[in-house]
Amino acid sequence: MNLRLLLLILLIPLAARAESYETAVAAYEEGAYMEAVEAGKRLATADGLALAARSLLAYGGYHRDADHRRQVLNDAIAAAEAALKLAPDHVEANLQWAIALGYRARLDVSMGDARRARQRIEKALAHDPENPWANAALAGWHGEVRDTLGGFIAGAVMGASKKKCFRAFDRAVALDPENPAIHFWYAHILLRFDRRDRTGRAQELLQAGIALAPRTTFEASLQELSAHVLAALQTKDKKTLKQALADTMPFST
């Protein structure tokens, strides 16, 4: 067989796979989440399945139907698990599994899921310590565990602390200062802790996040949530703010 023809035959599948993954990423960035899910699953690669998990979490977090939200969450966990079977050290797959497990841990008040989520976050950080999402996920883990279990149990049993939460969020913002989502989640957890001395910082984060140019539909949606929380914060009414925080919590009951 002609060498040039052989090389062409070998390269066609690689080009097709690259194009398919790029197509899946583009669908995610444009907010066509279920298209991204299907494209990622068709690839049957760790990259594709991790993207499917991310897309499912973006799609299902605020779905109106609670039962559907739970099903989507389970599907995201399954997609991330499938990715990890192919590549156990895959950073994105570890992160998406950790995030999904964290949501399920909050819904079920499951310390087992919370522990597994932290293990996956730490594994992602071990392979990519400069990853802003991994640092934000670690911050979120500390914050969510403290918020769900309360200070004493979270600290004594799980090792979660507010100080570590704030430190990891500060690092995440420094690593990706153009990310509205990280600004939003940092402010969200500060306000849920109900610390008056942190209210100013939360407002700064919300305002800064809203002012950024969104790079994806997901980031734009988080800016809308930021505006909703900021408006509630500025009323200076605790009940209004509490409701806004509940309304903007993904995969909530």
C-alpha positions in Angstrom: 0.0 0.0 0.0 1.2 3.5 -0.8 2.7 5.1 2.3 0.9 8.3 1.8 -2.4 6.5 1.6 -1.7 4.5 4.7 -0.9 7.7 6.7 -4.1 9.2 5.5 -6.2 6.2 6.6 -4.5 6.3 10.0 -5.1 10.0 10.4 -8.7 10.2 9.4 -10.0 8.6 12.7 -7.8 11.0 14.7 -9.1 14.0 12.9 -12.7 12.8 13.3 -12.3 12.3 17.0 -10.7 15.8 17.4 -13.4 17.4 15.4 -16.1 15.6 17.4 -14.6 16.7 20.7 -14.3 20.3 19.5 -17.9 20.1 18.4 -18.9 18.9 21.9 -16.9 21.6 23.6 -18.5 24.2 21.3 -22.0 22.9 22.2 -21.2 23.2 25.9 -19.9 26.7 25.6 -23.0 27.8 23.7 -25.3 26.3 26.3 -26.5 23.3 24.2 -25.8 21.1 27.1 -27.6 17.9 26.0 -26.0 18.1 22.6 -22.7 18.3 24.4 -23.7 15.3 26.5 -24.6 13.1 23.5 -21.5 14.2 21.6 -19.2 13.5 24.6 -20.8 10.0 25.2 -20.4 9.1 21.5 -16.7 9.8 21.8 -16.5 7.2 24.6 -13.2 8.7 25.7 -12.2 10.1 29.1 -12.3 13.6 27.7 -15.7 13.1 26.1 -17.3 11.5 29.2 -15.9 14.1 31.5 -17.4 16.8 29.3 -20.7 14.9 29.3 -20.6 15.0 33.1 -19.9 18.7 33.2 -22.7 19.4 30.7 -25.2 17.3 32.7 -24.4 19.3 35.9 -24.8 22.6 34.0 -28.1 21.4 32.5 -29.7 19.8 35.5 -28.7 22.1 38.4 -31.7 24.4 38.0 -34.2 22.2 36.3 -37.7 22.8 37.5 -38.5 19.2 38.2 -36.9 17.8 41.3 -37.0 14.2 40.2 -35.4 15.1 36.9 -32.7 17.0 38.7 -31.9 13.9 40.7 -31.8 11.7 37.6 -29.5 14.1 35.8 -27.2 14.2 38.9 -27.1 10.4 38.8 -26.3 10.5 35.1 -23.5 12.9 35.7 -22.0 10.7 38.4 -22.2 7.7 36.0 -20.5 9.6 33.1 -17.7 10.7 35.4 -17.3 7.2 36.7 -17.1 5.9 33.2 -14.4 8.4 32.3 -12.4 7.4 35.4 -12.5 3.8 34.4 -10.7 4.8 31.2 -8.3 7.2 32.9 -8.2 7.1 36.7 -6.0 10.2 36.9 -8.0 12.3 34.5 -8.3 15.8 36.2 -11.6 16.9 34.7 -13.3 13.5 35.4 -12.1 13.6 39.0 -13.4 17.1 39.4 -16.8 16.5 37.8 -17.3 13.3 39.9 -16.3 15.2 43.0 -18.7 18.1 42.3 -21.6 15.7 41.5 -20.8 13.7 44.7 -20.8 16.9 46.6 -24.3 17.8 45.4 -25.5 14.4 46.3 -23.8 14.6 49.7 -25.7 17.8 50.5 -29.0 16.3 49.4 -28.6 13.1 51.3 -26.4 14.6 54.2 -24.0 11.8 53.3 -20.6 12.0 55.0 -19.4 9.1 52.8 -20.1 10.9 49.6 -18.5 14.1 51.1 -15.3 12.1 51.9 -15.1 10.6 48.5 -15.6 14.0 46.9 -12.7 15.4 48.8 -10.5 12.5 47.8 -11.3 13.1 44.1 -10.6 16.9 44.5 -7.2 16.2 46.1 -6.4 13.7 43.4 -7.1 16.4 40.7 -5.0 18.9 42.6 -2.1 16.5 42.9 -2.0 16.3 39.1 -2.9 19.9 38.4 -2.3 22.2 41.4 -2.7 25.4 39.4 -6.2 24.4 38.2 -8.6 27.2 39.3 -11.6 24.9 39.2 -9.9 22.3 41.4 -9.0 25.0 43.9 -12.6 26.3 43.8 -13.9 22.8 44.3 -11.7 22.4 47.4 -13.0 25.7 48.7 -16.5 24.7 48.0 -16.0 21.4 49.7 -14.9 23.0 52.9 -17.7 25.6 52.7 -20.5 23.1 51.9 -19.5 20.7 54.6 -19.5 23.5 57.2 -22.8 24.8 55.9 -24.4 21.3 55.9 -23.1 19.7 59.1 -22.4 22.7 61.2 -19.1 24.0 62.6 -18.3 21.4 65.3 -19.1 18.2 63.4 -17.6 19.5 60.1 -14.4 20.4 61.8 -14.0 17.5 64.2 -15.2 14.7 62.0 -14.5 15.9 58.4 -11.7 18.4 58.8 -13.6 21.2 57.1 -12.8 24.8 58.0 -13.8 28.3 57.0 -10.2 29.4 56.9 -9.3 26.7 54.4 -12.4 27.5 52.4 -11.5 31.2 52.1 -7.8 30.4 51.3 -8.7 28.1 48.5 -11.3 30.5 47.0 -8.7 33.3 47.1 -6.3 31.1 45.3 -8.9 30.1 42.7 -9.8 33.8 42.0 -6.1 34.6 41.7 -5.6 31.7 39.2 -8.6 32.7 37.1 -9.6 36.3 37.8 -11.8 36.4 34.7 -14.1 33.6 35.9 -17.6 34.9 37.0 -18.6 31.5 38.3 -15.8 31.4 40.9 -16.6 34.9 42.0 -20.3 33.9 42.4 -19.6 30.7 44.4 -17.2 32.5 46.7 -19.7 35.2 47.4 -22.5 32.7 47.8 -20.7 30.7 50.6 -19.6 33.9 52.4 -23.3 35.0 52.6 -24.5 31.6 53.7 -22.0 31.8 56.6 -23.9 34.9 57.6 -20.8 36.8 58.6 -21.4 40.6 58.7 -17.7 41.3 58.4 -17.7 39.4 55.1 -20.7 41.0 53.5 -18.6 43.7 51.9 -16.3 41.2 50.4 -19.2 39.2 49.1 -20.7 42.3 47.4 -17.3 43.1 45.8 -17.1 39.6 44.4 -20.6 39.7 43.0 -20.0 43.1 41.4 -16.7 42.1 40.0 -18.1 38.9 38.5 -21.0 40.7 36.9 -18.6 43.2 35.3 -16.6 40.4 33.5 -17.1 39.4 29.9 -18.6 35.8 30.0 -16.7 33.3 28.0 -19.4 30.7 28.0 -23.2 30.5 28.4 -22.6 28.9 31.8 -20.6 31.8 33.0 -23.3 34.2 31.7 -25.9 32.2 33.6 -23.9 32.6 36.8 -23.7 36.3 36.2 -27.5 36.4 36.1 -27.6 34.5 39.4 -25.0 36.9 40.8 -27.3 39.9 39.9 -30.2 38.2 41.6 -28.2 37.7 44.9 -26.7 41.1 44.7 -30.1 42.7 44.4 -31.3 40.7 47.4 -28.2 41.7 49.4 -28.8 45.3 48.7 -32.3 45.2 50.2 -30.5 44.6 53.6 -33.4 42.2 54.4 -32.2 38.8 55.7 -35.3 36.9 54.6 -35.0 38.2 51.0 -31.3 37.3 50.9 -31.9 33.9 52.4 -34.5 33.2 49.7 -32.2 34.4 47.0 -29.4 32.1 48.2 -31.8 29.2 48.3 -33.1 30.0 44.8 -29.6 30.0 43.4 -28.4 26.7 44.9 -28.1 24.0 42.2 -29.7 20.6 42.8 -31.5 21.8 45.8 -34.7 20.2 47.2 
